[in-house]
Amino acid sequence: MNKNITWKVLKALDDIYRFKKSRAVIQNHPYIKFLIYEEGILDLKSDNIKVIVPTDRFESFYEKEFKKPYEESKKFLLENDIKPTANKGFKIEDIKTLMLISENKVELRNNPTTIEDFSNEFFDISKYLKNRKSVRDAVFKILDIQRFSLDEKQNQWRLVIDNKNPRAVVMCENKSYLKQPWIAEETQTKLWYVGGNNIAIIDDIDESDLSKPIYYSCDWDLAGLQIFSRIKAKLKERKTDIQLLFPNDPHKRVSTYIPYHDSHWDLTKHLSGIILEDFSKKELTFIQSLIDKEEWIEEESFDVIKMIKDVLKISFTKK
C-alpha cells in the first residue's frame, strides 16, 4: 500500500513528524486512512478534523519507515533540480526509481532502448513514462537525452550501487534495494541487480568484487530460488561462491496465490525440483515449510540492513 504514497503525502508525514500536525488534504488517501482508522498511528484533531495529528506511536513509526527515504529523496530532488509539485503527483516509488537511474546514468546512456522497454524495465509498466509526463521529463533530464532512439531491446544493463570500500557484494533479485542507495552506504556493501533475465551481467563483475563475500537477496519463491541456482552455477565458473540471505522476518509469509504474484511451487516434485545441493539443511527445511503451505516471502519485506549487518558482523551505530 505504501508504494502508492505521493510526494505530497510523504511531505505531510514529515510535517507531522516535525511540527506535530499537517493541514494537507490527504485524509482520503488509502494509506493515511489505514494509519488513522486501523493502526491508530495518526489521528484527526478533535476540534478541527481537517488537521492530521500524530499519536504517541507515530514518532518511532516515522523514523523507522519514512525518515531516511524522505531525507534522501529531498536531497536527490534538490540536487537534480526536480520539482515534484503536488499537481504532478510524483510517487515515492517514482523518486526511488529516478535515484537508481541516476546512479547508473552513464551505463544507461550508452545502451539506449525504446521508451516502452525502458519504462517496463524500471517502472514495471510499458506505458508508464508515456502517460506520466513529469516522470518522463525527470528521466530525460537525469539521462541528458531528448528521447529514446532505439527500437530493439537491450536490457543487459549494469545496474549497480557502488561503494568505495565494500566489505561484500549483495546481488538482488529485484531493484527495490537499489532504489535505496543508503542501504549500500550503511552496510558497507556494493549492490548488484541480477534478477530475471539479467543473469549474464555477472560476467562483468570485477575480480576485486569476486574476492569479497557474495550474498543473494531474493523472493523466497520458486522463481527466486531457481535464479539463485543459476547465479551460483555461473559464479562457480569463475571459481567463487554465493550465499543466500536468510529471511530475518520468516513470519512474513503470504499465499503464492495473490494477484501480483505468479511463481507457484511445483507440488509434483520433491522440494519443487530445486537443486538440493545449492541449499543448506536450514534453508531446505524452511523451503519445505513454505511449499507445504503454498506460501512465499517477498524480498521487500526483509529488514535487509539488519540482515546484511548480521552476516557481516557489523555493529549498529546511531548517527
C-alpha positions as CSV (number, residue, x, y, z in Angstrom):
1,M,0.0,0.0,0.0
2,N,2.8,2.5,0.8
3,K,4.3,2.1,-2.7
4,N,1.5,4.5,-3.8
5,I,2.4,7.2,-1.5
6,T,2.9,10.5,-3.3
7,W,5.5,13.2,-2.5
8,K,2.6,15.3,-1.2
9,V,1.7,12.6,1.3
10,L,5.3,12.0,2.3
11,K,5.9,15.7,2.8
12,A,2.8,15.8,5.0
13,L,4.1,12.9,7.1
14,D,7.4,14.7,7.6
15,D,5.4,17.9,8.7
16,I,3.5,15.8,11.2
17,Y,6.9,14.4,12.5
18,R,8.5,17.8,12.7
19,F,5.6,20.2,13.6
20,K,3.1,17.7,15.1
21,K,0.4,18.5,12.6
22,S,-0.5,18.8,8.9
23,R,-3.3,20.6,7.1
24,A,-2.5,18.8,3.8
25,V,-5.7,17.4,2.2
26,I,-4.7,13.7,2.4
27,Q,-7.3,12.2,4.7
28,N,-8.8,10.2,1.8
29,H,-5.5,8.6,0.7
30,P,-5.8,4.8,1.4
31,Y,-2.6,4.6,3.3
32,I,-3.4,7.6,5.5
33,K,-6.9,6.2,6.2
34,F,-5.2,2.9,7.2
35,L,-2.8,4.7,9.6
36,I,-5.7,6.6,11.2
37,Y,-8.6,4.1,11.4
38,E,-6.8,0.8,11.5
39,E,-3.4,1.3,13.0
40,G,-4.1,4.3,15.3
41,I,-0.7,5.9,14.3
42,L,-2.3,9.1,13.1
43,D,-5.5,10.9,14.3
44,L,-7.7,13.9,13.4
45,K,-7.6,16.9,15.6
46,S,-10.7,16.8,17.8
47,D,-11.7,20.4,17.2
48,N,-10.7,20.5,13.5
49,I,-10.9,17.3,11.5
50,K,-9.1,18.9,8.6
51,V,-5.9,18.8,10.6
52,I,-4.0,15.5,11.0
53,V,-2.0,15.0,14.2
54,P,0.3,12.2,15.5
55,T,-0.5,9.7,18.2
56,D,2.2,8.6,20.6
57,R,3.1,5.8,18.2
58,F,3.9,8.0,15.3
59,E,7.4,9.2,16.0
60,S,9.0,5.7,16.2
61,F,6.9,4.6,13.2
62,Y,8.0,7.5,11.0
63,E,11.7,7.2,12.0
64,K,11.7,3.5,11.1
65,E,9.6,3.7,7.8
66,F,9.9,7.1,6.2
67,K,12.5,9.5,7.8
68,K,15.5,8.2,5.8
69,P,13.6,7.8,2.5
70,Y,12.2,11.4,2.9
71,E,15.6,13.0,3.7
72,E,17.4,11.1,0.9
73,S,14.6,11.8,-1.6
74,K,14.5,15.5,-0.8
75,K,18.3,15.8,-1.1
76,F,18.2,14.0,-4.5
77,L,15.4,16.1,-5.9
78,L,17.2,19.3,-4.9
79,E,20.5,18.2,-6.3
80,N,18.8,17.3,-9.6
81,D,16.6,20.4,-9.8
82,I,13.5,18.2,-10.0
83,K,10.3,19.7,-8.5
84,P,7.6,17.1,-7.7
85,T,4.8,19.6,-7.1
86,A,1.5,18.3,-5.8
87,N,-0.3,18.5,-9.1
88,K,2.4,16.3,-10.7
89,G,1.7,13.6,-8.2
90,F,5.2,12.0,-8.0
91,K,5.1,8.8,-6.0
92,I,7.8,8.0,-3.6
93,E,8.5,4.8,-5.7
94,D,9.0,7.1,-8.7
95,I,11.7,9.0,-6.8
96,K,13.4,5.8,-5.7
97,T,13.4,4.7,-9.3
98,L,14.8,8.0,-10.5
99,M,17.6,7.6,-7.9
100,L,18.5,4.2,-9.4
101,I,18.5,5.6,-12.9
102,S,20.8,8.5,-11.8
103,E,23.2,6.1,-10.1
104,N,23.6,4.2,-13.4
105,K,23.1,7.0,-15.9
106,V,26.4,6.5,-17.7
107,E,25.6,2.9,-18.4
108,L,22.0,3.7,-19.4
109,R,23.1,6.5,-21.8
110,N,25.5,4.2,-23.5
111,N,22.8,1.5,-24.0
112,P,19.7,3.3,-25.2
113,T,16.4,1.5,-25.9
114,T,12.8,2.2,-26.6
115,I,10.7,4.2,-24.1
116,E,8.3,1.2,-23.7
117,D,11.1,-1.2,-22.8
118,F,12.9,1.3,-20.5
119,S,9.5,2.1,-18.8
120,N,8.7,-1.6,-18.4
121,E,12.2,-2.4,-17.0
122,F,12.2,0.4,-14.4
123,F,8.6,1.2,-13.7
124,D,7.1,-2.3,-14.5
125,I,4.5,-0.8,-16.9
126,S,5.4,-0.3,-20.5
127,K,3.3,2.8,-21.0
128,Y,4.1,4.4,-17.6
129,L,6.5,7.0,-19.0
130,K,4.3,7.8,-21.9
131,N,1.4,8.5,-19.5
132,R,3.4,10.4,-16.8
133,K,5.0,13.4,-18.4
134,S,6.5,14.7,-15.2
135,V,8.3,11.4,-14.5
136,R,9.3,11.1,-18.2
137,D,10.8,14.6,-18.1
138,A,12.7,13.8,-15.0
139,V,14.2,10.7,-16.6
140,F,15.2,12.6,-19.7
141,K,16.8,15.3,-17.5
142,I,18.8,12.8,-15.5
143,L,20.0,10.9,-18.6
144,D,20.5,14.2,-20.5
145,I,18.6,12.9,-23.5
146,Q,15.7,14.1,-25.6
147,R,14.2,10.7,-26.4
148,F,14.8,7.0,-26.5
149,S,16.0,6.3,-30.0
150,L,16.5,2.5,-30.4
151,D,13.8,0.1,-31.4
152,E,15.5,-3.1,-30.3
153,K,15.5,-4.1,-26.7
154,Q,18.8,-4.1,-24.8
155,N,18.1,-4.9,-21.2
156,Q,21.6,-6.2,-20.0
157,W,22.4,-3.0,-18.1
158,R,24.9,-3.0,-15.4
159,L,22.7,-1.7,-12.6
160,V,24.9,-1.2,-9.5
161,I,25.1,0.9,-6.4
162,D,28.8,1.2,-5.8
163,N,30.7,1.6,-2.6
164,K,34.3,2.7,-2.4
165,N,35.4,0.1,0.1
166,P,32.8,-2.7,0.1
167,R,33.0,-5.4,2.6
168,A,30.8,-7.6,0.5
169,V,28.7,-7.8,-2.7
170,V,24.9,-8.2,-2.4
171,M,23.1,-9.4,-5.6
172,C,19.4,-8.6,-5.6
173,E,16.7,-10.3,-7.5
174,N,14.6,-7.1,-7.5
175,K,15.5,-3.5,-7.9
176,S,13.9,-2.3,-4.7
177,Y,17.0,-2.1,-2.6
178,L,19.0,-0.4,-5.4
179,K,16.4,2.3,-5.3
180,Q,17.5,3.0,-1.7
181,P,21.2,3.8,-2.2
182,W,21.7,4.5,1.5
183,I,21.5,0.7,2.1
184,A,24.9,0.3,0.4
185,E,26.4,3.1,2.5
186,E,25.0,1.8,5.8
187,T,26.0,-1.8,5.2
188,Q,29.4,-1.1,3.5
189,T,28.4,-3.2,0.5
190,K,28.1,-3.0,-3.2
191,L,24.6,-3.8,-4.6
192,W,24.1,-5.5,-8.0
193,Y,20.8,-6.1,-9.8
194,V,20.9,-9.7,-11.2
195,G,17.2,-10.7,-11.3
196,G,15.1,-12.1,-14.1
197,N,16.9,-12.1,-17.4
198,N,19.8,-10.0,-16.1
199,I,22.0,-13.0,-15.1
200,A,24.5,-12.5,-17.9
201,I,25.6,-9.3,-16.3
202,I,27.6,-11.4,-13.8
203,D,30.3,-11.7,-16.5
204,D,31.0,-8.0,-15.9
205,I,31.8,-8.3,-12.2
206,D,35.4,-7.2,-11.5
207,E,37.8,-9.7,-10.0
208,S,38.2,-7.4,-7.0
209,D,34.5,-7.8,-6.3
210,L,34.8,-11.6,-6.6
211,S,37.3,-11.6,-3.8
212,K,34.6,-10.3,-1.4
213,P,31.9,-12.4,0.3
214,I,28.9,-12.5,-2.1
215,Y,25.3,-12.8,-0.9
216,Y,22.0,-13.1,-2.7
217,S,18.8,-11.3,-1.7
218,C,15.6,-12.7,-3.3
219,D,12.0,-13.5,-3.1
220,W,11.7,-16.9,-1.4
221,D,9.5,-18.5,-4.0
222,L,10.3,-21.0,-6.8
223,A,11.4,-18.4,-9.3
224,G,13.7,-16.6,-6.8
225,L,15.4,-19.9,-5.7
226,Q,15.8,-21.0,-9.3
227,I,17.6,-17.7,-10.2
228,F,19.8,-18.3,-7.2
229,S,20.9,-21.7,-8.6
230,R,21.6,-20.1,-12.0
231,I,23.7,-17.4,-10.4
232,K,25.5,-20.0,-8.2
233,A,26.4,-22.1,-11.3
234,K,27.6,-19.0,-13.2
235,L,29.8,-17.9,-10.3
236,K,31.2,-21.4,-10.0
237,E,32.6,-21.0,-13.5
238,R,34.6,-18.0,-12.0
239,K,35.7,-20.1,-9.1
240,T,33.7,-18.3,-6.4
241,D,30.6,-18.9,-4.4
242,I,27.5,-17.1,-3.2
243,Q,25.3,-17.5,-0.1
244,L,21.6,-16.8,0.4
245,L,20.5,-14.1,2.9
246,F,18.1,-16.0,5.2
247,P,14.8,-14.1,6.0
248,N,15.0,-12.3,9.3
249,D,11.2,-12.0,9.3
250,P,10.3,-15.5,8.4
251,H,6.7,-15.0,9.7
252,K,6.0,-12.5,6.9
253,R,4.7,-15.3,4.7
254,V,1.8,-14.9,2.2
255,S,0.0,-17.2,-0.1
256,T,1.5,-17.6,-3.6
257,Y,-2.0,-17.2,-5.0
258,I,-2.2,-13.4,-4.7
259,P,-3.0,-11.1,-7.6
260,Y,0.5,-9.6,-8.2
261,H,2.4,-12.9,-7.8
262,D,2.8,-15.7,-10.4
263,S,5.5,-18.0,-9.1
264,H,4.0,-21.1,-7.6
265,W,5.6,-24.2,-6.1
266,D,5.7,-27.3,-8.2
267,L,3.9,-29.8,-5.9
268,T,4.5,-32.7,-8.3
269,K,8.3,-32.7,-7.5
270,H,10.3,-33.2,-4.3
271,L,11.0,-29.7,-2.9
272,S,9.6,-28.3,-6.2
273,G,12.6,-29.6,-8.1
274,I,15.2,-27.2,-6.8
275,I,18.8,-28.2,-6.9
276,L,19.2,-29.6,-3.3
277,E,23.0,-29.2,-3.1
278,D,22.7,-25.5,-3.6
279,F,21.0,-25.0,-0.2
280,S,21.8,-25.7,3.4
281,K,19.8,-28.0,5.6
282,K,18.3,-25.0,7.4
283,E,17.3,-23.4,4.1
284,L,15.8,-26.7,2.8
285,T,13.7,-27.1,6.0
286,F,12.4,-23.6,5.6
287,I,11.7,-24.0,1.9
288,Q,9.7,-27.2,2.6
289,S,7.6,-25.3,5.2
290,L,6.8,-22.7,2.5
291,I,5.9,-25.4,0.0
292,D,3.7,-27.3,2.4
293,K,1.5,-24.2,2.9
294,E,2.0,-22.8,-0.6
295,E,3.4,-19.6,0.8
296,W,6.3,-17.3,-0.2
297,I,8.2,-14.3,1.3
298,E,8.7,-11.2,-0.7
299,E,12.2,-9.8,-0.8
300,E,11.0,-6.3,0.1
301,S,9.5,-7.4,3.4
302,F,13.0,-8.1,4.8
303,D,14.9,-5.8,7.1
304,V,17.8,-6.0,4.6
305,I,20.1,-3.6,6.5
306,K,19.9,-5.8,9.6
307,M,20.3,-9.0,7.6
308,I,23.5,-7.8,5.9
309,K,24.9,-6.3,9.2
310,D,24.2,-9.6,10.9
311,V,26.1,-11.8,8.4
312,L,29.0,-9.3,8.2
313,K,29.1,-8.8,12.0
314,I,28.8,-5.0,11.5
315,S,27.7,-3.2,14.7
316,F,24.9,-0.7,14.5
317,T,25.8,2.8,15.3
318,K,23.3,5.6,15.7
319,K,24.1,8.6,13.5
